[in-house]
Amino acid sequence: MRNRRHVSLKKLFSPVLLVLLLALGCAVSAHASIATYPELPTGYTSIRVFDGQQRYVGRILPTQRYWVSIDRIPLFLRKALVATEDARFYEHGGIDVRGIARALVKDVVKGRLAEGGSTITQQLIKNKFLSGEKSIDRKVKEVQLAMDFEKKYTKDQILEMYFNEIYFGNGAWGIAQAARQYFDKNPEELTEAECSLLAGVPKNPGRYNPLGDQARVSARRSVVLARMVAVKMITPQQKRAIEAHPATVIKPGQAQGYLDLVRRQLVERYGAHIVEQGGLDVISAMDVNLQKQAEQVLRDGVKKVNPNLQGALICMDLKTGDILAAVGGVDNAKGGFNRAFSAKRQPGSAIKPLIFAAALEQGYTPASLLDDTPVAYNKGNGQTWRPHNYEKKSFGELSLRQALAHSNNVITVKLLESLGVNNFVTFAGRLGLSLRTPNDLSLALGTDEVTLNDLVSAYSPLANGGMRSEGRTIIRVYDRNRKSWNENPSQVTPVLSPATAFVTTTMMKDVLTYGTAKGLKNFSRQRPAAGKTGTTDDYRDAWFVGYTPQLITGVWVGYDKPKPGGRGFTGGVVSAPIWEKFMRSASAGKPALDFTRPEGVVTVSIDPSTGQLATPECPTTKEEDFIAGTEPTSYCSKHGGDAMPPAAPAQPTQPTQPTQPTQPTQPTQPGASGPGNEAPAKEPAEGGEGTDGAAGELMR
């Protein structure tokens, strides 16, 4: 055992002695210029972001690295770093023989290369030119280059390079980024307390950076100050005074994903230089409390289904277009890829409300009856396409109201065929949803890819009386240098008749009461709401976009690399509960108003089995809304209506102001008998949103 230890020590002494010999006589050429980044501009201040109620959210910092000359680095910081990292920096020639000897003793005691004895020059070389590998070869190269640096550069130049190259944690490289990151200052503005924190970081940036564990950070600062006292750079009294008034570190911002959106908008509006220029206060459209709630609800809701899933959520104020919350992933609080704005996925049946709204504009009504018997379409080359409903079930004649509530695939395809694909693409474009051209009838099943933001924006006219709300992340910007405000007014544009929007919304309300999102029935009783589910091929994407008269919120859940989520992975089961939990928080404190009834809407009593005006003999009647001029004028042909003269067109009802809704009666399930209930020949499967059998598209 003793012999083995003797051999081990000999092996350990040999490389260390080699380094000492090199220190006495070796030098090779080192190549480095003094400044490798642009010079740091003076007078910089960061871009500060506040929410719509002017609560502080966070900062937008430059990504560019800048060079700081030695005269702008506080003398106290230079002394603190030298005292802590290399007290003999101004005496040695690149390596510290005493330091190496001291490290050697520690290495011998521990039986391994644990202590390097590196000088500031050596640390600079290692960070600038070499890897972090612990090996004799790397150490030899480090010593050679360090000695050559000392011959080529002055001590101040080496120290300047060190401060500009060293890592300070949390993505901050160099003193310019560190001063901004932790204190929102330029280096020359740093206080002694701030300097004492930063001087302790290079030893272990992950552990000792100012945002780390406060006990460790404070202890490290005390070590720095104690070293300064030991080498007589400060007095014990100065040490106590600094410790008594610790530095205030700027905490990390909230909602980093939303801050990234604000950054992108600033760059689009002012140019890429604006982030580097700084000096702005941005009032964003965000509600920071809702943003945090959205992040939490999405993360919990998605992880409850599967921890490997991803998701996105957007909430927008319908009257202004203000994006109150935007979450681009389950970990989007830290920023990164924003799926709400950048991920294009098939919306499935979530596209259907737009098709039904287009049909209403062309004279169809909620009472129009279509048959859902499957039809084969010629695809060319001898191939046919036969879309099917969920589980390949057929239900005969359904009204458009029923077909939308139950997300009937076959009827939607027939409806799109009647409208014309190109006509619908043009209609969708009016609502702000850009679809590819040419397209085909599979578009009825949501096969064209869109982002969540696209879909929420396209739904906004349905929710907002035909007015499309352009999403807004920035309300106004204050230039602190020029002392001036720059407004970003909301953009709300009429794109749809108020009557079409209202009647479509009444149909979408049924989705929540007896349709594919009937799990939201209790929510819709307490607060009038409308929406639509969407599920794509093999259960790959789950959507729900829904709205009240004040807010619209969309939720998407799926895998980044599309793959089936398994049976039951539907918009109604996965995304709708997330929507409900968030919307309960978002709507709290707001009045439970119903949707405003506009001019141009009439209500008449019909027999739902024919869509015609009800007669006294009709066993089932329903009060149905119509766009004025599209309401039926003939009486029910099944129940004595043929003998009755046509009715005069109904008079449009007066528009209503938003009011508190009356407590709705218990809705009756489709298929049950009774006054006021629609009764299809067969009830669609519970929660079912049809499937395109030929293409394998499950669209819910």
ZAMARGU-4260 file (C-alpha; in steps of 0.2 Angstrom, whole numbers, plus 5000, padded with zeros to 4 digits):
<rodrens>
0) 5000/5000/5000 | 5014/5012/5005 | 5024/5008/4989 | 5008/5011/4978 | 5005/5028/4987
5) 5024/5033/4984 | 5021/5029/4965 | 5005/5039/4965 | 5014/5054/4972 | 5028/5053/4960
10) 5015/5053/4946 | 5007/5068/4953 | 5023/5078/4956 | 5030/5075/4939 | 5017/5085/4929
15) 5017/5099/4942 | 5036/5100/4941 | 5035/5100/4922 | 5023/5115/4924 | 5036/5124/4935
20) 5050/5121/4923 | 5039/5128/4909 | 5036/5143/4920 | 5054/5147/4921 | 5059/5146/4902
25) 5045/5142/4890 | 5035/5154/4879 | 5025/5152/4863 | 5016/5164/4852 | 4998/5169/4858
30) 4986/5178/4846 | 4973/5189/4853 | 4966/5206/4850 | 4962/5217/4865 | 4943/5221/4860
35) 4933/5207/4852 | 4916/5216/4853 | 4909/5233/4850 | 4912/5246/4863 | 4898/5247/4876
40) 4888/5263/4873 | 4886/5275/4887 | 4869/5280/4895 | 4860/5263/4891 | 4845/5258/4901
45) 4835/5243/4898 | 4817/5241/4891 | 4805/5239/4905 | 4788/5231/4902 | 4773/5233/4912
50) 4756/5225/4910 | 4740/5235/4905 | 4737/5240/4923 | 4755/5246/4924 | 4762/5233/4935
55) 4780/5228/4932 | 4782/5212/4923 | 4801/5212/4917 | 4814/5218/4906 | 4820/5216/4888
60) 4839/5215/4887 | 4851/5216/4873 | 4858/5200/4866 | 4873/5208/4859 | 4889/5207/4868
65) 4899/5223/4871 | 4917/5227/4876 | 4920/5238/4892 | 4937/5247/4893 | 4946/5246/4910
70) 4943/5264/4914 | 4924/5260/4915 | 4927/5245/4927 | 4926/5252/4945 | 4943/5251/4954
75) 4934/5243/4968 | 4928/5229/4957 | 4946/5226/4950 | 4953/5226/4968 | 4940/5214/4974
80) 4943/5202/4959 | 4962/5202/4961 | 4961/5200/4980 | 4949/5185/4978 | 4956/5176/4962
85) 4974/5181/4961 | 4981/5191/4975 | 4999/5191/4967 | 4992/5196/4950 | 5003/5212/4948
90) 5019/5202/4954 | 5019/5186/4944 | 5023/5184/4925 | 5008/5173/4921 | 5009/5159/4933
95) 5011/5160/4952 | 5024/5148/4958 | 5018/5150/4976 | 5000/5147/4970 | 5006/5131/4961
100) 5015/5125/4977 | 5001/5128/4988 | 4989/5119/4976 | 5002/5105/4975 | 5001/5102/4994
105) 4982/5101/4993 | 4983/5089/4978 | 4995/5078/4988 | 4983/5078/5003 | 4968/5073/4992
110) 4978/5061/4980 | 4971/5070/4964 | 4972/5086/4954 | 4959/5095/4964 | 4967/5112/4965
115) 4974/5121/4950 | 4982/5136/4957 | 4977/5146/4941 | 4981/5164/4940 | 4969/5177/4932
120) 4979/5176/4916 | 4978/5157/4916 | 4959/5158/4919 | 4957/5170/4904 | 4967/5158/4893
125) 4957/5144/4898 | 4940/5153/4895 | 4946/5161/4879 | 4956/5147/4870 | 4955/5130/4879
130) 4942/5118/4885 | 4938/5115/4903 | 4946/5097/4903 | 4957/5093/4918 | 4973/5086/4910
135) 4991/5089/4910 | 4992/5093/4891 | 4979/5106/4893 | 4988/5113/4909 | 5004/5114/4899
140) 4996/5124/4885 | 4988/5135/4897 | 5004/5139/4906 | 5013/5142/4889 | 5000/5154/4883
145) 4998/5163/4899 | 5017/5167/4900 | 5016/5173/4882 | 5001/5184/4886 | 5010/5192/4900
150) 5024/5197/4888 | 5012/5204/4875 | 5000/5213/4885 | 5000/5224/4901 | 4992/5219/4917
155) 4977/5231/4914 | 4975/5224/4897 | 4974/5207/4903 | 4962/5212/4917 | 4951/5221/4904
160) 4950/5205/4893 | 4946/5195/4909 | 4932/5205/4914 | 4925/5205/4896 | 4927/5186/4893
165) 4922/5178/4910 | 4905/5170/4913 | 4894/5178/4927 | 4880/5165/4926 | 4862/5166/4919
170) 4868/5169/4902 | 4878/5184/4906 | 4895/5184/4898 | 4907/5198/4902 | 4904/5212/4914
175) 4893/5223/4903 | 4880/5209/4902 | 4882/5205/4921 | 4880/5223/4926 | 4864/5224/4916
180) 4857/5207/4920 | 4858/5209/4939 | 4858/5228/4942 | 4851/5236/4926 | 4867/5247/4925
185) 4882/5250/4915 | 4898/5244/4924 | 4904/5261/4929 | 4888/5264/4939 | 4891/5249/4950
190) 4892/5252/4969 | 4904/5244/4981 | 4891/5232/4987 | 4887/5227/4969 | 4905/5225/4965
195) 4908/5213/4980 | 4894/5202/4974 | 4901/5201/4956 | 4919/5198/4961 | 4913/5182/4970
200) 4905/5174/4954 | 4919/5168/4943 | 4924/5154/4956 | 4907/5145/4952 | 4895/5155/4942
205) 4881/5143/4944 | 4882/5143/4963 | 4888/5161/4967 | 4879/5172/4954 | 4868/5186/4963
210) 4852/5176/4959 | 4858/5160/4967 | 4854/5154/4985 | 4855/5170/4995 | 4864/5161/5010
215) 4878/5155/4998 | 4879/5171/4989 | 4880/5182/5005 | 4893/5170/5012 | 4903/5171/4995
220) 4902/5191/4996 | 4909/5190/5014 | 4924/5179/5008 | 4928/5192/4995 | 4927/5206/5007
225) 4938/5196/5020 | 4951/5193/5007 | 4951/5212/5003 | 4954/5216/5021 | 4968/5202/5022
230) 4978/5210/5008 | 4974/5228/5015 | 4963/5234/5001 | 4949/5239/5013 | 4948/5241/5032
235) 4937/5230/5043 | 4926/5245/5045 | 4923/5246/5027 | 4919/5228/5026 | 4906/5230/5040
240) 4898/5245/5031 | 4896/5236/5015 | 4889/5221/5023 | 4876/5232/5032 | 4870/5239/5016
245) 4868/5224/5004 | 4865/5226/4985 | 4848/5225/4978 | 4847/5213/4964 | 4834/5214/4950
250) 4824/5198/4951 | 4820/5188/4935 | 4806/5195/4925 | 4789/5186/4924 | 4780/5179/4909
255) 4796/5177/4898 | 4786/5170/4884 | 4775/5185/4883 | 4790/5197/4885 | 4797/5188/4869
260) 4781/5193/4860 | 4784/5211/4865 | 4802/5210/4860 | 4796/5204/4843 | 4783/5218/4841
265) 4796/5231/4845 | 4808/5225/4833 | 4795/5224/4819 | 4789/5242/4823 | 4805/5251/4827
270) 4819/5240/4819 | 4832/5228/4827 | 4842/5242/4834 | 4828/5246/4847 | 4833/5232/4859
275) 4851/5237/4859 | 4846/5256/4861 | 4835/5253/4876 | 4827/5267/4886 | 4809/5262/4884
280) 4794/5259/4895 | 4782/5248/4887 | 4764/5246/4893 | 4759/5229/4886 | 4741/5222/4884
285) 4745/5208/4896 | 4736/5206/4913 | 4750/5199/4923 | 4739/5190/4935 | 4729/5181/4921
290) 4746/5177/4912 | 4752/5168/4928 | 4735/5159/4930 | 4736/5154/4911 | 4753/5147/4913
295) 4748/5137/4929 | 4732/5131/4922 | 4739/5125/4905 | 4754/5117/4914 | 4743/5107/4926
300) 4730/5103/4913 | 4742/5096/4900 | 4753/5086/4913 | 4737/5078/4920 | 4735/5070/4903
305) 4753/5066/4899 | 4769/5074/4905 | 4776/5073/4887 | 4762/5083/4879 | 4763/5102/4875
310) 4750/5115/4874 | 4746/5133/4871 | 4733/5146/4877 | 4728/5163/4871 | 4716/5175/4879
315) 4710/5191/4870 | 4699/5205/4875 | 4686/5206/4862 | 4682/5224/4862 | 4701/5230/4861
320) 4710/5215/4854 | 4721/5215/4869 | 4730/5199/4871 | 4728/5197/4890 | 4737/5181/4891
325) 4748/5171/4879 | 4756/5154/4884 | 4766/5145/4870 | 4771/5130/4880 | 4769/5121/4896
330) 4786/5128/4901 | 4784/5145/4891 | 4786/5155/4907 | 4804/5153/4903 | 4802/5159/4885
335) 4807/5148/4870 | 4797/5142/4855 | 4779/5150/4856 | 4767/5137/4850 | 4752/5149/4851
340) 4759/5160/4837 | 4772/5149/4828 | 4766/5131/4828 | 4754/5127/4813 | 4743/5112/4816
345) 4727/5105/4808 | 4712/5113/4817 | 4700/5098/4814 | 4682/5102/4817 | 4687/5119/4825
350) 4686/5126/4807 | 4667/5121/4806 | 4659/5137/4813 | 4667/5147/4799 | 4659/5136/4786
355) 4642/5137/4795 | 4644/5156/4796 | 4648/5157/4777 | 4632/5146/4774 | 4621/5158/4784
360) 4627/5172/4773 | 4622/5162/4758 | 4604/5159/4764 | 4606/5144/4774 | 4598/5144/4792
365) 4600/5135/4808 | 4584/5126/4804 | 4590/5120/4786 | 4589/5101/4785 | 4603/5091/4777
370) 4605/5072/4776 | 4621/5064/4782 | 4621/5049/4772 | 4639/5047/4766 | 4643/5052/4748
375) 4658/5047/4738 | 4668/5060/4729 | 4679/5058/4714 | 4698/5061/4718 | 4704/5057/4700
380) 4715/5043/4695 | 4701/5031/4698 | 4701/5035/4717 | 4686/5041/4728 | 4685/5049/4744
385) 4670/5045/4756 | 4670/5056/4772 | 4662/5048/4787 | 4655/5053/4804 | 4663/5049/4821
390) 4663/5029/4822 | 4655/5029/4804 | 4638/5032/4811 | 4624/5041/4801 | 4609/5050/4808
395) 4598/5055/4793 | 4592/5072/4792 | 4599/5085/4804 | 4597/5104/4806 | 4612/5114/4804
400) 4611/5119/4822 | 4611/5100/4827 | 4625/5096/4814 | 4636/5110/4821 | 4633/5105/4839
405) 4637/5087/4836 | 4651/5091/4824 | 4644/5081/4809 | 4657/5078/4796 | 4646/5072/4781
410) 4635/5087/4782 | 4649/5100/4784 | 4657/5092/4768 | 4641/5094/4759 | 4639/5112/4765
415) 4656/5116/4759 | 4653/5108/4742 | 4637/5119/4741 | 4646/5135/4745 | 4661/5131/4734
420) 4679/5129/4741 | 4686/5145/4734 | 4671/5155/4740 | 4674/5149/4758 | 4693/5152/4757
425) 4689/5170/4752 | 4676/5171/4766 | 4689/5164/4779 | 4702/5177/4772 | 4689/5191/4777
430) 4690/5185/4795 | 4709/5185/4795 | 4711/5166/4792 | 4723/5163/4777 | 4720/5146/4769
435) 4730/5139/4755 | 4723/5139/4737 | 4719/5128/4728 | 4711/5118/4741 | 4698/5104/4742
440) 4683/5097/4751 | 4694/5090/4765 | 4695/5108/4771 | 4678/5105/4779 | 4687/5093/4791
445) 4701/5105/4795 | 4715/5098/4785 | 4723/5115/4782 | 4736/5120/4795 | 4734/5136/4806
450) 4741/5143/4822 | 4731/5145/4838 | 4732/5164/4836 | 4725/5163/4818 | 4710/5153/4824
455) 4706/5164/4839 | 4707/5179/4828 | 4696/5172/4815 | 4683/5167/4829 | 4683/5185/4836
460) 4670/5192/4823 | 4658/5178/4828 | 4660/5183/4846 | 4660/5202/4843 | 4645/5206/4833
465) 4655/5204/4816 | 4670/5215/4822 | 4687/5207/4820 | 4699/5211/4834 | 4717/5212/4828
470) 4728/5205/4842 | 4738/5218/4852 | 4752/5215/4863 | 4758/5233/4865 | 4747/5247/4870
475) 4759/5262/4871 | 4777/5265/4872 | 4786/5279/4882 | 4803/5284/4876 | 4813/5289/4892
480) 4826/5299/4882 | 4814/5309/4872 | 4801/5309/4886 | 4787/5306/4873 | 4773/5293/4872
485) 4769/5283/4856 | 4752/5275/4856 | 4747/5259/4847 | 4728/5260/4845 | 4717/5244/4844
490) 4711/5239/4827 | 4694/5232/4827 | 4687/5230/4809 | 4669/5225/4803 | 4671/5209/4792
495) 4654/5201/4795 | 4636/5206/4797 | 4631/5207/4816 | 4616/5196/4812 | 4627/5182/4805
500) 4638/5183/4820 | 4624/5182/4832 | 4615/5168/4824 | 4631/5158/4822 | 4635/5161/4841
505) 4618/5155/4846 | 4622/5139/4836 | 4639/5137/4845 | 4631/5140/4862 | 4623/5123/4859
510) 4640/5115/4858 | 4642/5118/4876 | 4625/5113/4882 | 4622/5096/4872 | 4636/5095/4859
515) 4654/5090/4859 | 4658/5101/4874 | 4643/5097/4885 | 4655/5095/4899 | 4655/5114/4900
520) 4636/5114/4902 | 4637/5121/4920 | 4649/5135/4915 | 4637/5140/4901 | 4622/5141/4913
525) 4631/5152/4924 | 4639/5163/4911 | 4633/5163/4892 | 4647/5156/4881 | 4649/5148/4864
530) 4663/5138/4857 | 4669/5123/4846 | 4680/5108/4849 | 4692/5101/4837 | 4701/5085/4836
535) 4712/5079/4821 | 4718/5063/4813 | 4721/5048/4825 | 4718/5060/4840 | 4734/5070/4836
540) 4728/5088/4841 | 4715/5093/4853 | 4707/5111/4852 | 4694/5121/4860 | 4691/5139/4856
545) 4677/5147/4866 | 4671/5165/4871 | 4659/5175/4882 | 4653/5193/4877 | 4669/5200/4884
550) 4683/5187/4882 | 4689/5174/4869 | 4701/5160/4874 | 4709/5146/4863 | 4718/5131/4869
555) 4728/5118/4859 | 4736/5102/4866 | 4746/5090/4857 | 4764/5083/4854 | 4777/5093/4846
560) 4781/5079/4834 | 4763/5074/4830 | 4758/5057/4835 | 4741/5050/4841 | 4736/5054/4859
565) 4725/5039/4861 | 4707/5036/4860 | 4698/5049/4870 | 4711/5062/4866 | 4698/5075/4860
570) 4695/5094/4861 | 4680/5091/4872 | 4689/5079/4884 | 4707/5087/4885 | 4706/5105/4880
575) 4689/5111/4886 | 4692/5108/4904 | 4708/5118/4903 | 4698/5132/4895 | 4685/5131/4908
580) 4697/5132/4923 | 4706/5147/4915 | 4690/5156/4910 | 4682/5154/4927 | 4697/5164/4934
585) 4697/5176/4919 | 4679/5180/4921 | 4678/5182/4939 | 4672/5199/4944 | 4665/5202/4927
590) 4646/5203/4925 | 4638/5187/4917 | 4631/5196/4902 | 4622/5188/4887 | 4627/5191/4869
595) 4619/5207/4862 | 4605/5204/4850 | 4608/5215/4834 | 4596/5222/4822 | 4592/5211/4807
600) 4588/5195/4818 | 4570/5188/4819 | 4564/5174/4830 | 4549/5163/4824 | 4541/5147/4830
605) 4546/5132/4819 | 4543/5113/4818 | 4561/5107/4819 | 4557/5091/4809 | 4553/5102/4794
610) 4561/5118/4798 | 4545/5127/4793 | 4533/5138/4803 | 4524/5128/4817 | 4506/5125/4816
615) 4494/5121/4830 | 4495/5103/4826 | 4514/5102/4827 | 4519/5090/4842 | 4536/5098/4844
620) 4540/5117/4841 | 4555/5127/4844 | 4559/5146/4844 | 4573/5148/4831 | 4583/5163/4826
625) 4585/5168/4808 | 4594/5182/4799 | 4580/5193/4793 | 4574/5188/4776 | 4579/5170/4778
630) 4565/5164/4790 | 4552/5152/4784 | 4536/5159/4777 | 4527/5142/4774 | 4519/5132/4787
635) 4524/5114/4792 | 4519/5103/4778 | 4518/5088/4790 | 4505/5095/4801 | 4492/5104/4791
640) 4503/5118/4784 | 4499/5115/4766 | 4481/5122/4768 | 4487/5138/4777 | 4492/5153/4767
645) 4511/5159/4768 | 4515/5170/4782 | 4521/5188/4780 | 4540/5190/4784 | 4543/5192/4802
650) 4548/5209/4809 | 4565/5210/4816 | 4566/5212/4834 | 4574/5227/4842 | 4592/5226/4846
655) 4595/5222/4865 | 4608/5229/4876 | 4619/5216/4886 | 4609/5210/4901 | 4611/5198/4915
660) 4604/5181/4908 | 4589/5173/4915 | 4592/5156/4923 | 4591/5144/4908 | 4580/5128/4910
665) 4587/5111/4910 | 4592/5108/4891 | 4584/5092/4884 | 4595/5079/4876 | 4593/5078/4857
670) 4581/5064/4853 | 4570/5066/4868 | 4552/5072/4865 | 4544/5088/4871 | 4541/5106/4867
675) 4555/5116/4861 | 4567/5102/4858 | 4575/5096/4841 | 4573/5078/4838 | 4584/5070/4825
680) 4579/5053/4819 | 4594/5045/4829 | 4604/5053/4842 | 4623/5056/4838 | 4635/5046/4848
685) 4639/5055/4865 | 4652/5068/4862 | 4656/5061/4845 | 4663/5072/4832 | 4664/5062/4816
690) 4678/5054/4807 | 4683/5055/4789 | 4684/5037/4786 | 4694/5038/4769 | 4707/5050/4775
695) 4707/5044/4793 | 4703/5061/4799 | 4695/5061/4816 | 4687/5078/4817 | 4679/5083/4834
</rodrens>
